Amino acid sequence: MPETPGHPHEDGSAYAKAMRPEDITRLFVERSNAGDAAGVAALYEEDAVMAYPPGDRTVGREAIRALWEKVLAHRPRFEPEQPLPTLVSGDIALTSTPPGDGAGARAQVVRRQPDGSWLRLLDQPEFVPPAR
């Protein structure tokens, strides 16, 4: 799929946009593994909410970028995870993956933008099972 103009990189080039909800997870892994916190943040709406760090939340694209700068400073390696079927209702979709790290599940609510691309609105990167 050809690159689609999006948010500018610091060098002036543009980020590819997610033209399908499932593209966001792939772009997230690629940009995280490249150490690109701004590129990760560009996958989120301006007022997105992320349930991370565990037990807390990060609100807004700028705060998400700052959080990912800290996380990516440790150079974690993310592996692609096979997505579960996407649920779509109009301009809203629910994407999810069963993570390989045993975190239970990951789920995101994404919204179609006016240009047809998709951005994350809500991100629950890990569900911890309730204590029994």
C-alpha positions, 0 to 999 in steps of 0.5 A: 500500500503506498504511503499516504500523506499524514502528519509531518516527520521532523525531517518534513516527510509525512507519516503513512495514515491508517486507511483501515482500522487494522493498519493502526496496530501494524504502524504502532509496532513499526514506529515503536520499534523505530523509536519514533514516539511522535509517530506513535502519537500521530496514531491517536486523536488529539484528545485520545485516552490511553489506559497506561501506565497500568492503573492510570491513564494518559490523556491527549496526543501530546501526553501520549507522545511524552509517555512513549518517549519515556517507554521507547528510551528503553528500546523495547521490542514489539512483536506484531500480534494477530488481530482479532476480527474488527467490529465496525459501526459507521465511523467507529471501530473496535480493534483488539489483539490477544497479546503474546505476553499474557496480558489478557487482551488489548483493545482500541476504539478507533474513529474514521477521520474526515479524510477516510483514515483512522485514529485511536480514540481509546486505547486499553493496551492490557487488561489485567484479570480481576483478583479472585 
